[in-house]
Amino acid sequence: MILFRLLPALPAVVLLAGCLPIETYHKTGAPVARVQSDEVKCKVDALKQVPVNTVTRTISGQYVPGRKICNPRGCYRTAGHITPPRIESYDSNAGLRGQVVEQCMQAQGYKRVKLERCTATGAMTLPATQPALNTQSCLVRAQNDQWVIVTP
């Protein structure tokens, strides 16, 4: 029932998600293609060092008490019920693997930065190397679906 009350707000949440800063790696002067290949290499190495460990757990159902209903003839209580158990699966090594990727990228001189999407309209030339960052720096999605840092 709560889901139906939240449904009208869903489009606003989706729109706001598009406004949030995006995290990416930056190293002034690094070729854009090299940044992407270094990140992939770090992710592959991290996966070898910290493999996926899928853990499945069962979360027991909860008792939901009956409701008290009153009408002109009197009051009565509906029967309570137990919600079904939930089964969750997750990778218990995901956090550690992310730290290994972060350390690998830092060892190569990259820094994680948060930048906004570029709002400028029209054709924008994408740089071959990562520019120095300033307050104008932003991200553009390239044709290969990767984010590229530009400084207009």
C-alpha positions, 0 to 999 in steps of 0.5 A: 500500500505504501508503494502506491503512495510513493508512486507519484514521486517516482518521476521526480526521483528519476529526474533528480538522479540525473542531476547527481554528480558522477564519480570518475578517475582523473589524472591530468594529461592521461590519454582518455583511452588509457584511463579506461583501460587502466580502470578495466585492468584494475577491476580484472586484477581486483576480481582475481585477488578478491573473487565474488563470494555470493552469500544468500540469507533468509530474512524471516517473515514478520507478524502483522497484527490484525486490524481493529474495525468498528461499525455501528454494530460493534468492533471486531479484530481481523486475523493477523498474518505472517509475511513470507520470508525474503531471500537475499543474495549479495557479494560479501567481497564487493566492498573489499574488491572496490577498495582494491580497485581504488588502491590500484588506480591511486598507485597509477596516479589517478584520483577519484573525483565527482563532477557534474554532467556538462549542460552546454548544448551544441557540438563539443570536442572531446579531448584525447587527454584528460585536462587539468580540472577547474570549476568549469570541468564537467563530464560528457558521455562519449559514443562508447558510453564512457564519461569523458572530462572536459573543461570548456 
